[in-house]
Amino acid sequence: MATAYRRTAVPRDFPFPMRSILIVLDSLGIGAMPDADRYGDWGADTLGHVFAQTPELALPSLFSMGLGEVLAGGRREIEGVRASYGRMRTASPGKDSTTGHWEMAGVIVKQPFTIPEKLPPQLVEAIEAEAKVQFLSRDGRIEDQRDLWREHAATGSPMLSVAPGESAFEILAHEGIMPRRRLYEISRVARRHADGHRIARVIAQPLTGTAGAYTSGPGRHEYPVVPPRTVLNAISEAGLQVEGIGKVSELFARSGVTHAHPAKTNKEAMEEIERVWERIHDGLVFANLADFDRLGHARDVAGYARALAEFDAWLGGFLPKVGRDDLMIITADHGNDPAFRGSDHTREEVPLLVHYDGMTGPLGTRETLADVAATLAGFLAPKEGWRTGNAFLQFRTAKSRLRR
């Protein structure tokens, strides 16, 4: 088990800014966890297989933070690593985004969320009875999309669709056929019934376009399960900002998130990070980059490699904006190996790259993603701390910072 570094409390009335940023590269696994065979994932290695199939891929910014040091086989191509680095394992059962993000925020779930291949009839019937509606594609599996769209146009009945690899399902309706307020009403009913089936997210998705070519329209809204108290609550209750970028606020049902910044793509998320980072003085920027996960589900190795190269180029320009006293953590929530069988997430270890105060060197293999929560609490909410997980860095006292 990895050694936990001692934490030194920093008083909250200390006059220097305390900025931190946690960037989740959604699905960037770096090799199967020891229990991966229980999930049918032995042999999965998201980043390793992307490198194997795209040998021209270069990630100088991530390697400068130690990524090469933690990969299987050790691709040590960068001299003078400038960050701390390690690997992390998920202590919770499961391999979905909600589980991974909750654990990073200090909550280890005991029972996995359900990742439905199809929706249980009793769940659908309960929603229909209370919401007084009848669904198309009642099990959530859509085989012939165009025929279903035509039936929706003819009947006005909303559609159900399970989200691949996630503990989630969508309720879809064209905005010209069903008003959004009615779609949201049905989705709120669905949220209540989904709790009993341990499904983490219900998504209301309005559609636009013609009957033969619908597209996702504006007004998408998530109804997630509310987490227990997380380190996000501890940070925001200490009077600090928690800025959620991408799907972060949705995964936490806004609990502990002071401001939400939607971002559908990596590009939008990176642009939002830049904007928020310029104006935040105290608190946490928590960002999810979701394109990696979508490309993993699509089993698009080349697209995954391009997305990594684009992020790495952006990171090279962003790193100079991260000060010596700022805390930056880059990690992932699970794997989604685009070269693996099927189209599901994969149970993998994830990278841990940490920029703070010029510290460098190995952080070992952490036994839980909750070590991130313990570290954030030590940096931003030291009076409370966090009981789950072990911090992986020691922070300076206020007196030592003043001497600098």
C-alpha positions, -999 to 999 in steps of 0.1 A, spaced: 0 0 0 13 35 -8 28 56 20 7 86 30 27 118 34 21 140 65 -2 170 60 5 204 75 -25 226 80 -27 260 63 -50 285 81 -80 297 60 -73 333 70 -39 331 53 -37 360 28 -22 342 -2 -46 327 -28 -52 289 -25 -61 277 -60 -64 241 -71 -75 223 -102 -85 187 -107 -87 176 -144 -103 143 -151 -93 128 -185 -125 107 -186 -116 70 -193 -78 73 -195 -69 40 -179 -33 27 -178 -37 -10 -173 -60 -36 -158 -66 -35 -120 -58 -67 -101 -95 -76 -99 -102 -68 -136 -109 -104 -144 -141 -102 -123 -153 -76 -148 -141 -94 -179 -114 -68 -184 -82 -86 -179 -57 -74 -205 -73 -39 -209 -49 -10 -211 -64 21 -226 -33 43 -230 -10 14 -236 -30 1 -266 -34 36 -280 3 40 -280 8 5 -295 -15 13 -324 -4 49 -329 34 48 -323 38 83 -336 17 98 -307 38 121 -286 26 137 -253 55 159 -242 35 179 -217 20 149 -199 54 131 -200 70 162 -184 46 156 -155 57 120 -151 32 101 -172 60 80 -188 72 70 -154 39 52 -145 32 34 -178 38 -3 -181 73 -7 -196 82 29 -185 83 51 -216 109 75 -200 115 99 -228 116 132 -209 145 144 -188 138 163 -157 102 154 -147 86 185 -130 58 169 -111 49 141 -87 34 109 -103 18 76 -95 -11 53 -102 -45 49 -85 -69 21 -81 -107 23 -75 -117 9 -41 -154 9 -50 -170 -18 -70 -179 -8 -106 -163 11 -134 -188 40 -142 -182 77 -141 -204 84 -111 -185 58 -90 -151 72 -101 -159 108 -95 -176 102 -62 -146 82 -50 -123 111 -60 -144 133 -39 -141 110 -9 -171 86 -11 -164 49 -16 -196 31 -26 -202 -3 -12 -227 -15 -37 -221 -9 -75 -246 12 -95 -265 -7 -121 -253 -4 -156 -284 -16 -175 -281 -33 -209 -319 -29 -210 -343 -13 -186 -363 -36 -162 -400 -38 -172 -411 -31 -136 -391 2 -137 -406 13 -170 -442 3 -159 -438 23 -126 -427 54 -144 -455 51 -170 -482 46 -143 -472 76 -123 -463 99 -152 -493 88 -172 -472 82 -203 -464 53 -226 -429 49 -239 -414 37 -272 -383 15 -271 -395 5 -236 -364 -16 -227 -341 13 -237 -325 -5 -267 -329 13 -300 -323 -8 -330 -339 11 -359 -336 48 -350 -354 62 -381 -384 39 -377 -386 49 -340 -384 86 -349 -413 82 -373 -433 64 -347 -426 91 -322 -438 118 -347 -470 98 -353 -478 90 -316 -461 117 -296 -448 90 -272 -413 97 -257 -385 73 -263 -361 55 -239 -324 49 -245 -298 33 -222 -264 50 -221 -237 25 -230 -213 18 -202 -230 42 -178 -255 38 -150 -279 60 -169 -308 62 -193 -322 90 -215 -358 100 -221 -360 117 -255 -388 137 -272 -389 162 -301 -394 197 -287 -421 203 -313 -440 172 -302 -436 173 -265 -430 205 -245 -398 205 -225 -417 211 -192 -436 178 -199 -403 160 -207 -388 173 -175 -418 163 -155 -416 127 -168 -379 127 -160 -384 138 -124 -408 109 -119 -383 85 -135 -356 98 -111 -376 87 -81 -382 52 -94 -346 49 -107 -334 52 -71 -348 17 -63 -329 2 -92 -295 19 -83 -294 37 -116 -273 69 -111 -285 92 -138 -317 100 -157 -313 124 -186 -340 144 -203 -329 151 -239 -350 173 -262 -346 166 -299 -348 189 -329 -348 185 -367 -370 166 -390 -386 132 -383 -360 113 -404 -330 131 -390 -334 141 -354 -305 157 -335 -299 165 -299 -314 200 -292 -308 225 -264 -323 220 -230 -306 187 -220 -311 182 -183 -298 155 -159 -315 142 -129 -287 124 -110 -288 106 -77 -276 129 -48 -243 117 -33 -235 115 4 -214 144 17 -182 148 -3 -150 169 0 -167 193 -24 -192 201 4 -163 206 28 -146 230 5 -177 251 -4 -187 252 33 -153 267 41 -164 296 20 -144 286 -11 -155 283 -47 -160 249 -64 -162 254 -101 -176 223 -119 -167 221 -157 -183 196 -181 -205 170 -165 -190 174 -130 -220 193 -116 -244 166 -130 -224 137 -115 -228 154 -81 -263 167 -85 -248 201 -79 -241 191 -43 -210 211 -31 -206 227 -66 -209 265 -63 -209 272 -100 -215 249 -130 -200 255 -165 -214 232 -192 -189 219 -218 -199 191 -242 -165 187 -258 -128 187 -247 -123 219 -266 -152 236 -248 -139 223 -214 -104 235 -220 -116 269 -230 -138 271 -199 -108 260 -177 -89 290 -191 -117 314 -183 -124 302 -148 -87 298 -139 -80 335 -147 -106 348 -122 -106 322 -94 -86 332 -63 -95 306 -37 -110 272 -43 -112 243 -67 -117 240 -104 -130 205 -111 -131 197 -148 -142 166 -168 -130 161 -204 -156 138 -219 -145 133 -255 -120 105 -244 -149 84 -231 -170 89 -262 -141 79 -284 -135 48 -262 -171 37 -265 -168 42 -303 -136 21 -303 -119 49 -322 -82 44 -314 -70 71 -339 -96 96 -326 -85 89 -290 -49 95 -300 -58 128 -317 -78 139 -286 -48 131 -264 -24 151 -286 -48 181 -286 -51 180 -248 -13 177 -245 -7 207 -267 -33 227 -247 -17 216 -214 17 229 -226 2 264 -229 -17 261 -196 11 249 -173 29 282 -172 -3 297 -157 -2 273 -128 18 290 -101 42 273 -77 17 277 -48 -12 263 -69 -22 226 -67 -29 208 -100 -40 172 -102 -45 153 -135 -61 118 -134 -90 97 -147 -121 80 -134 -119 45 -151 -107 30 -183 -124 26 -217 -99 8 -239 -107 15 -276 -87 -15 -287 -105 -39 -263 -135 -61 -270 -170 -48 -266 -178 -11 -261 -180 -9 -223 -158 8 -197 -128 -12 -185 -117 -17 -149 -82 -1 -149 -58 18 -128 -55 55 -137 -26 79 -138 -19 104 -110 0 136 -120 5 163 -94 20 198 -97 27 216 -65 56 237 -51 82 221 -74 78 187 -58 88 157 -79 91 120 -75 69 89 -72 37 87 -52 34 49 -56 2 30 -63 -27 45 -44 -53 20 -31 -82 44 -36 -92 74 -57 -103 90 -23 -66 100 -18 -75 129 -41 -102 140 -16 -78 138 13 -52 158 -5 -77 185 -16 -90 187 20 -55 192 33 -49 220 9 -82 238 10 -101 227 41 -74 216 66 -95 223 97 -119 196 87 -96 172 68 -111 141 53 -114 107 69 -114 86 37 -82 82 19 -46 94 26 -32 127 13 -2 122 -10 14 156 -5 27 177 25 17 213 23 37 243 36 27 262 67 16 298 64 49 309 81 70 290 56 51 306 27 56 341 42 94 335 43 93 329 5 
